[in-house]
Amino acid sequence: MTHFAHKLGEKRAVVGLAIGAASFQLLVWLVPNIIGNAVAEALVGLFLGPVYPCATAVFSKLLPRNVQVTALSVVGGMGSSGGALVPFITGMLAQRLGTVVLHPIVLVSFASMLVTWFLLPRVGKRSE
């Protein structure tokens, strides 16, 4: 999948993958079929798998070589922190309001991911 992302362009690929994942998540939310939900949720995971390698490729093109290792470590740490914070907040809201909050939070997370990808500068060829 990441080979196709490289050919298409990592930013474009991530946008397509996020839209695909959000579509299947919306399907899980709206269609009450346990087998269909299991398949759709598995496809959500399939769509989200290439996002991290694409992010690494984009950030390695955006950052100068002398700070790449440190900056990519910070970005990875921040991603892991977000991966811990969002489920914590989701659990707190689900405990208070019920599990009805799970799908909207996932869709809002996908939307915020898309917004941050759109805010990244255009990736050009490396001049170094």
GIVENCOR-V630054 format. One record per residue. SS is DSSP state (~ for helix, > for strand, _ for the rest). Layout:
SS / SS
//
This chain:
_ / ~ / ~ / ~ / ~ / ~ / ~ / ~ / _ / ~ / ~ / ~ / ~ / ~ / ~ / ~ / ~ / ~ / ~ / ~ / ~ / ~ / ~ / ~ / ~ / ~ / ~ / ~ / ~ / ~ / _ / _ / _ / ~ / ~ / ~ / ~ / ~ / ~ / ~ / ~ / ~ / ~ / ~ / ~ / ~ / ~ / ~ / ~ / _ / ~ / ~ / ~ / ~ / ~ / ~ / ~ / ~ / ~ / ~ / ~ / ~ / _ / _ / ~ / ~ / ~ / ~ / ~ / ~ / ~ / ~ / ~ / ~ / ~ / ~ / ~ / ~ / ~ / ~ / ~ / ~ / ~ / ~ / ~ / ~ / ~ / ~ / ~ / ~ / ~ / ~ / ~ / ~ / ~ / ~ / ~ / _ / _ / _ / ~ / ~ / ~ / ~ / ~ / ~ / ~ / ~ / ~ / ~ / ~ / ~ / ~ / ~ / ~ / ~ / ~ / ~ / ~ / _ / _ / _ / _ / _ / _ / _ / _ / _
//
